[in-house]
């Protein structure tokens, strides 16, 4: 494990000029460029032709999370603006339960300009667009800081309209949080373009951007080629944009994220061993985490569901790599069957870095990632260190980078 932890992040830096960062998406999603890497050979095409490069009967796995309008701006009586960025629910902790609350709920949040908000409640009066006049449709929203833990704060929200849910509060007064490296304000179009066409389950503060290239036309071509498709849900946290600031990755703390996967999808993974292609790094992290959860269940088949979590360094402890992928998946299915559950919900903090051995994922569809990021470490691990050739090619051939940029298919 020491060898992994001593990886120096400087080795995963590259020069990314600002003009190579795509500030806006293409008008037609599937006309983005596609870099294909297989056995060290690189070629390029357009995303619309993705089906040409996937073996028949492959299994594509998508993250169907939906980005919420997680950023809210409050103004104090002094005029100071306080930005509250909702990260994940705490009371209630379940996303769906939190969204349907009609009086109050508490979320773990980032707070901008926090030093100007020492105490007291913040108030924001907003107008419900379903009402014709402000007199009829005003909503008074309050925010109260309960606890602080370093960069994050526990914030309790409350409002005066029991006919309005917290999901509607966010829709009415929240702002879609596009990535900070775009260096621009959110525009109305982002509400559509920064969501995948298959997004369903609200909860992310960032889009699983590899999926932004898919269109119904692409799905039709995939179905024609008998490509199977499954979905899972991992709500992407703000930590996805967190650069590695320490010299070695040993001091970098990964964010923990909640995911849900259906037992029927796990059955498909069993059937399709060797043919699984993950759409996006969030899908990769979820699928690879299943292996280690299966190992936990082999050792302790009666472990409580809430204790199922893959920690950051778990993959690099030798005793956690003794099962086959099939055995690990079967342990999960047996556990769900005993519990009478049709899906698995767990947490993962997994860090995939060079030296990691992939257990389930055989191919990845992904965009081009920031220098010195954990996502770039994941790509290097998958390509056995050959990431630089891929990124040099992309830079030399006018590929667009980051969330709204072009994509790659890696084998």
N, C-alpha and C positions, 0 to 999 in steps of 0.2 A: 504493500500500500504506500510505503514511503516514496517509491519511485513516482507514483501517480501524483501524490500530494506535492512533490517538489517540482512539478512542471512549472516552468516560468512562462507567464502570460505574454511577455515580450516576444516570444517565439511565434505568437499568433496575432501579430500586428501586420497591417499592410496600409498603404497609402490610398485613402478613399476620398478623392476630390468631391467637394460639395455638389458640383454639377452632375456627378454620376448617381447621386441620390434622387430617386424618382419622387418628386413632390406631389404629383397627381397620378392617378391611374390612367391607363389607356381607355379610350371610349369603349372599345370592344375588348372584354376581358381576355378572351382566348386568342387574341392576336399577339400577345406577349411572346417574347423570345423564349425558347426552351433549350437549355444546354443538357446534353445527354452524355453521361460518363459511364463507361462499362469496360472493365479490365484494362484500365489505364488509357483507353481511347476516348477522345472528346469529339463530339460533333454538335452542330446546332440546327435547330428547326424552329417552328412556331408551336405554341402550346396546343393549338387546335389539332395537331397531329400526334398528340400524346399516345393514342391507341396503337400507333405504328411501333412503339418501342416497349410495350408491355406484353409479356408472354400471355398467350391465351389461357384463360382460367386463373389468372392472378387474382389476388384478393386485395383490393384497395380499402384502407381504413381511414375514415374521415373524423375530424373533431367537429361536432355539430353545435358547439357553443355559440352564443350570440352576445355581441358586445353591448353593454348597457351604457346609458348616458350618465357616467359615474362622477363627472366633475360638476360641482355646484359652487356658485359664487355668492357669498353673503357680504353685506356691507354694515359695518358698525356705525353707531351714531357719530363717531368721530370722523367718519369718511373712509377709514381703512378698509380695504377689501381683503376678505379671508376666503381662500379657496379650500374647499373640502373635497377630497378625492376618495370615494368609497372603494375599498379594496375587497373586503369579504364580510359577510354577516356574522354577528356574534350572538345576539339575542333577538329572535331565535337564530340558531347557527345554520339551519337549513335554508338554502337559497330560496326555494319556492315558498316556504313558510314566511320568510322575511318579506318577500315581494307582495304577499297578500295581506300583510298587516294593515290595519286601518286607523291606528291611533299612534303607535310608537314602535320603534325598533332601534337596535344598536348595531353599528358597523365599525370594523377596524378601518381607519382612514389615514391618509396622508393629509397634512394641513399646511397650505401655503401661507406665509406671513404669520406663522404661529406665534411669534414673539409679540405680536400686536393683540393677541387674544389670550390674556392671562386667566380670565374667569368670566362667569356669567353666561347667559344664553344669547345666542345670535338669533335674529329674527329676519325672515325673508317673506314678504307678501307677494304672492304670485296669483295670476288670474287663470282660472280654469277656462280653456278655450271653448268648452261645451256650453258656456253661459254667455248670453249676449252682452251683459254689462258687468263691470267690475263689482258693482254693489251686490249683485246676485252670486257671483262666482269667485270671490276672493278666497285664497287659501293662505293661512298664516302657518308658515313652517318654522320650527325652532330647532336649533342645534346646541347641544350641551356637551362639553368635554368632561368625560368621567375619569379617564386614566390616560397616562402617557407612558409609552415604552420606546424610548429612543426616537426613531423617526416616525413611528406610528402612534395613533391616538384612538382610544375608544370613544366614539361619538354616539350620543343618543339623540335620535330625531323624533320629533313629535309634531302633530298638526291637528288643526281644529275641524277637519271635515271627515267624519267617519264613512262617508260615501266614496272616499278616495283612498286607493291602496298606495303602498310605497312604490310599487312599480309605476303607477301613474304619476306619482310625485316626480320620479326621475325623468319620465317621458316629458313632463310639462316644463320642468325647470332645470334639468340636467343638461350637460353638454357632452357629446361624444368625445372621448379622449384619444385623439389621434396621436401617433408617436411624437415625442418631443424633438427628435432629430429632423422632422419635416420643417421646423422653424416657421410655422404659419398657424393661423387660427383655423379652427374647425369650420368648414363650410357646409351648407345645407346638403350638398351632393354627397358628402362623406357619410351621411346617415345610411345611404344605400351602398356606396362603393366600398366602404370599410366593413362590410358584412359579406360573408360567403353566401352564395345563393341557396345553400342548404342549412344555414344557421337556424336553430330552433330553440335552444335552451338558454335563457338569459343568465348571465353571470360573469362574463369576461370583461376585463378593462383593456384588453388588447385583442385584436383579431388573430386567428390562426391563419397567417397571411398566405401560406402555400395554397390554401383553398380559394383565394380570391380569383384565380385564373379559370376556374371551372364555370362552364355554362351548360345549359340544357342540351345544346348541340354536342358538346364534348361527352356528356353522359350517354347520349344516344349512341354515339360511336363506340363507347366502351361496352355498352350492353350488346351491341351487334357483334362484338368480338368475344362475348361470353366472359367479360371481366366481372367478377363478383365484387360487391360493395357492402361494407358494414360501417356503422357509426359508433362512436363513443363520445363522452362528454368530459372535457377537462377545462375548467374555467381558468383562463390565463390571467395571471396576476401581474402587477406592475414590475415585479422582479425580473420579468423577461427583458426589460430595457436596462437592467442594472449592470454596468460594466464591472469587470474584475479589476479592482483597484490595488490589490495586494501584489507583491512581486511574484509569489507562487500561489497556486490555487488552494493551498492548504488553509489559508486564512479567509477564503471566500465562502460565505454562507449562502447556500441555495435557499430559495423560497419554497415553502411547502404548498402544494396545490391539491385540490380535491378533484377526483375523477369518478365517473360512473361508467360501467360497461355491462351490457346485457349478457346473461349466461349463453344465449343463442349466438352471440358474437364470439364468445370464448370457444364454443363448439366449432364454429367456422375456422377459428385460428388453429384448432387441433387438426381439422381436416385439410387445411391449406398450408401446413408446415412447409417452409421452403419457397413459398410463393407470396409472402405477405409484403405489401408495399405500403408504407405509412405516408399519409399526406400531411406533411408538416412535422416539425420537431416536437410539438405537443403530443401528437399521436405516437411518435417514436418513444417519448419518455413514458407514456402510459403503457404501451405494449411491453416495453422492456421491464417495467416495474412489475408486471404480472408474474414474471419468472421468479422474482425475489419474494413476492407474496406467497406464491406456491411453495417456496422453500420454507417460509415461516409456518405454513399450515402443515407441512410434512412433520416438522418438529413439534408443533403444538396445534393439533386439529380442533381444539376447543377454544382457541383464542377469541376473546370478544371482538366483534366487528370494529368497534371504535379504536382498537389497538393495532389495526392493520395499517401500517405505514412503512414505506421504504425510505430509509434515511440516506443521507448524502453519500456516505462512504460504504454502505452495505455491499455494493457489488464487488468491492476490492478486498473483502474478507474471504479467504479461501474456502471456509466452511460453507459459504453461501452459494457455491458454484458446483455442487455435486450432482444435481438432478439434470435430467434431460428436459428440454422445453416441454415435451409432451407430458412428462410426469408432473411438472409444475402446474400446467394448465388443468390436468385431471384432479389435482389436489384442490384447486379452486372450485371446480365444478362439484366435487363431492361435498365440500364445505357449504356451498350455496344450497345444494339439495338437502343436506341435513338441517339447514336453517330455514328451509322453505322460502328461499329468496330467488327472484328471477333476475336479479342484477347485483353486482358488486360495487359498493361505494367505499373508497379508501383514499389515503393521501400518499403523495410521493414527493420526495425531496431529492430524487436521484440526480447525481451529477455524472454525465457521460463524457469522459475525457479520453485522450489517447492512451491506449492500453486496455480499454474496455473491450470485452468480447460480446458481440451482439448475439442474443439468444433467439429472438423471434423475428425481428425485422430484417428483410433481405433487400429491400429497395426503399429509397426515400425520395419524395417530391418535396422540394423546399426552395425558398428564395435565397438571396445572397445576403449574408449577415454582417453585422458590425465587426470591426476589428476588436480584438481583445475581449471577446464575448464568450460566454459559456456555450452559446449556440455554435460558434465557430469551432470550439473544442469538440463538440459532438460530431460535426462534419468531419473534422480531422480524424477522429476515432473511427468513423465509418469507412473513410477512404484510406485507412492505414497510413496516415500522414501525408497523403498526396493532395491536400486541400489547396496548396499554393499553386499548383499547375492549373487547377480548375479556376481559381480566382484570377490568376494572371491572364488566362484565356478570356474570361468574362470581361475584364478591364480592357483588354486589347481589342475586343470585338464588340464594343459599344453596348454591352448589357447594362440594364438599369438595375440599381441596387436597392435593397431594404424593402420595407413593407409594400410599397406600391410598385416595386420593380419587377424584373423578369424572374424566371424560375429555372430550376434544374431537376433532372431525374438522375439519381445516382444509384448504381448497382455495385 
